[in-house]
Amino acid sequence: MYRAAASTLRHSLCRLPCTTSSAAATRPLAGAARFLATSSERRLPAPASSRPLGAAAARGSCSGAAVTERPASAWRGLATMADGNSRFGHVLTSLPKPGGGEYGKYYSLPALNDPRIERLPYSIRYLLESAIRNCDGFQITEKDVENIIDWENTAPKLVEIPFKPARVLLQDFTGVPAIVDLASMRDAMDRLGDDPGKIDPLIPVDLVIDHSVQADVVRSENALQSNMQREFDRNKERFAFLRWGSMAFNNMLIVPPGSGIVHQVNLEYLGRVVFNTDGILYPDSVLGTDSHTTMIDGMGVAGWGVGGIEAEATMLGQPMSMVLPSVVGFKLSGKLRDGVTATDLVLTVTQILRKHGVVGKFVEFHGEGMSELAVANRATIANMSPEYGATMGFFPVDHVTLEYLKLTGRSDEKVEMVEAYLRANNMLVDYNETQTERAYSSYLELDLADVEPCVSGPKRPHDRVALKDMKADWHACLSNKVGFKGFGVPKEQQDKVVKLSFHGKPAEIRHGSVVIAAITSCTNTSNPSVMLGAGLVAKKACELGLEVNPWIKTSLAPGSGAVTKYLQKSGLQKYLDNLGFNLIGYGCTTCIGNSGELDEDVAKAITDNDIIAAAVLSGNRNFEGRIHALVRANYLASPPLVVAYALAGTVDIDFEEEPIGKGRDGNDVYFKDIWPSNEEIAEVEQSSVLPDMFRSTYEAITQGNPMWNQLSVPKAKRFPWDPNSTYIHDPPFFKDITPTPPGPRSVENAYCLLKFGDSITTDHISPAGSIPRDSPAGKYLLERGVQPKDFNSYGSRRGNDEVMARGTFANIRIVNRLLNGEVGPKTVHVPTGEKLFVFDAAMRYKADGYHTIVLAGEEYGSGSSRDWAAKGPMLLGVKAVIAKSFETIHRSNLVGMGVIPLCFKPGEDADSLGLTGHERFTIRLPSNVSEIQPGQDVEVVTDSGKSFTCKLRIDTLVELAYFDHGGILHYVLRNLVKQQQR
């Protein structure tokens, strides 16, 4: 199936005692910031246009290893920027145009004349180019450049390097709190006696509003307009705030609601591949506040996700630091068999890479199989980098990439410039030329012909199940004890059938019945082959007379209007409509939990009878409780499989042996009868997917839409906060900021607020979905006159800290071991023994003057990069989290909010140490930050007499500086004030 070769570098990256579970962390380095001011609203640029270069962020280390000590700037704060001219000006080279003249100048890697560069993976060359272009001897030094060139020797030593990507990408769930913080920082600057206008992005910031639309209205011709109207009704205040931000801040572009999904828009429109700014050419690279920013890696743009806290600092001029990563070379050969989709491939690749271990590493795909892999397929694989744990899943630019740029409407002149630059700078793969052998840290290989149809679930994206094994796996999951692959249903209850009335007609559900079937998510809707495949399945099914049960909530929510155009041109949209897959909106919807409500009768039948209902979706995550609170089994599948399972009405089916249903002639219809061949799909794709579709789609969104354009917003540099708003609230983070940092803080006699096992996700810590009426957040809204129908979601209210603090640890499926097996968002108030909502217990501890900590297992904070998963615990009074391991972005976010991350020593955890969670915990740190070392051992003492040693997961000197200041944004503010004083 695949093979793994021994590492040629023989290093132990990510084998250290305390590992993380996702892409490598980055931290802003100390550095200067220049600030620009403007009050004009930015319009969307022409496709693939270039805009000013600036600092952005990248993720690096997977563990708290020793790092190269950087200059004293990490301690002295911001200093004046160097003259801005690279120390490598001697390699600045003209790039001639074929017909005369020049495209511009570029920093030439070949001109360095160093044979080591030829062996570097392409992904590392992107780091090198950025380093030589930005080398000023201060933020980026010649030593940094040498460390990257010498990657084969320096990567095993976990050397820290700075990296300056070109831009920042946001979506509205993460973008609103980011802009709220920036607005609040302007107020703080004013209170500190400085110019609020200093708080302004230095680099291009693109924000796509895609997380707010919900699947309220489905199976209707009017679903698109109805859901957009409801989206604006719910979010008018948020949207007006974002529109204010686009006018109040420089360099900020807002893509309005109803335009598409951020990563698909990035792939089809925003991605430049190569910038040309003021005559200087350089590769596109992007930091995003969504973990699936990696999707752009499929197009040869280096990009990955970080937390919103880090992104905010990046916007304000903070260069980012990363540990120079190892690179896994993944060779692809052969081609996919007939009937196998890109979704099947990505689920297979995810399983392989999870098994191999790629946390904190780059994965670079190469080999002759690349010529058979369209960019849309590559992007599907790159999109799920967070699910297999890599920082990037990178596909270097080749001829397939260039053809995709043309397909998606980029001009011929743009594509010619991209090819000329990348070819001249040895950053383009040309498989017609002899390939120089590149060095990789370890090697994997997959024959694409070995991939078979599959799904993943029922609770994790990397739990792949071959389609032929699905029925057996489902029955095993029913019987297995409760866990990632188990529901613990007694044997005698597994076959029960529940009768109900659906709109006056008889219906029935049982364990495994599909109640949600959603074609959704940029992961797959960016891929014409699987979308057209879904349309062909629908066509064949309709022609045979098959129907989808009316109580299944079906939906189609693509990430781009171009999808609608090619589905209509192909004539396939009408068949999807006939099966209930009507267009409901252009946004993330079901993939992020915006599934809307189930029919009341269906919901009641599930709840009253404890039915394990199923959702099948073409998304990228399926953690329990994420898709819908009542749906416990969630399977990721390709769009055509979503249609097939909707037709079957259950996941309890063997597609090879059992019929999907009966046709209008009364005969059984099988899976093979409705499944299209690859040739059929390719034929439709060739005639239906055209460049003009992409051009016209993105020209239209530059005009906005009437509802967006009519929003009334204040024209002011500082935001006029409304104290009565339940959406936008001035956060408390900077209210009491002092001119000098508070210094390190010990934790004294803290109570344990929560005790967790493994794999607590950011969805558990800070859910994005619906707000229950009886929850602390629900009660808060009711007290302010908000009716339950207007609660919206936690994700939509991330601009209000009062709601989000109450929503912290509010996931209804969270398992707190202090409750002895009970599931739900409550905990034990240790001093009294009372069982309270987590928020209520935390407020009682704070009112009584007590610190709190959290105990956890492995992979704490995995899942989406979500800054509120760090902000929320901080507001609850959590001073430290002690875990077996952390997801990298979440660990750095905790540091960024002043919360101490600690790792148990290898082989130890709360249970092995006999910790019940009823102890009092003391964690003493020196009061002078210079006496603390990154990654040092820290003793934890309890009042029960037990003590144990943990590893401090503050990984760099830069992070220690943030901790000294009480957080990364406090650090930025104080240093901006210092800059003025100098």
Buried (B, 14 or more C-beta within 10 A) or exposed (E): EBEBEEBEBEBEBBEBBBBBBBBBBBBBBBBBBEBBEBEEBBEBBEBBEBBBBBBBBBBBBBBBBBBBEBBEBBBEBBBEBBEEEBBBEEBBBEBEEEEEEEBBBBBBBEBBEBEBBBBBBBBBBBBBBBBBBBBBBBBBBEEBBEBBBBBBEBBBBBBBBBBBBBBBBBBBBBBBBBBBBBBBBBBBBBEBEBBBBBBBBBBBBBBBBBBBBBBBBBBBEEBBEBBBBBBBEBBBBBBBBBBBBBBBBBBBBBBBBBBBBBBBBBBBBBBBBBBBBEEBBBBBBBBBBBBBBBBBBBBBBBBBBBBBBBBBBBBBBBBBBBBBBBBBBBBBBBBBBEBBBBBBBBBBBBBBBBEBBBBBBBBBBBBEBBEBBBBBBBBBBBBBBBBBBBBBBBBBBBBBBBEBBEBBBBBEEBBBBBBBBBBBBBBBBEBEEEEEEBBBBBBBBBBBEBBBBBBBBBBBBBBBBBBBBBBEBBBEBBBBEEEBBBBEBEEEEBEEEBEBEBEEEEBBBBBBBBBBBBBBBBBBBBBBBBBBBBBBBBBBBBEBBBBBBBBBBBBBBBBBBBBBBBBBBBEBBEBBBBBBBBBBBBBBBBBBBBBBBBBEBBBBBBEEBEBBBBBBBBBBBBBBBBBBBBBBBBBBBBBBBBBBBBBBBBBBBBBEEBBBBEBEEEEEBBBEBBBBEBEBBEEBBEEBBBBEBBBBBBEEBBEBBEBBEEBEBEEEBBBEBEEEBBBBBBBEBBEEBEEEBBBBBBBEEBBBBBBBBBBBBBBBBBBBBBBBEEBBBBBBBBEEEBEEEEBBBBBBBBBBBBBBBBBBBBBBBBBBBBBEEEBBBBBBBBEEEEBBBBBBBBBBBBEEEBBBBBBBBBBBBBBBBBBBBBBBBBBBBBBBBBBBBBBBBBBBBBBBBBBBBBBBBEEBBBEEBEBBBBBBBBBEBEEEBEEBEBBEEBEBBBEEEEEBEBBBBBBBBBBBBBBBBBBBBBBBBBBBBBBEEE
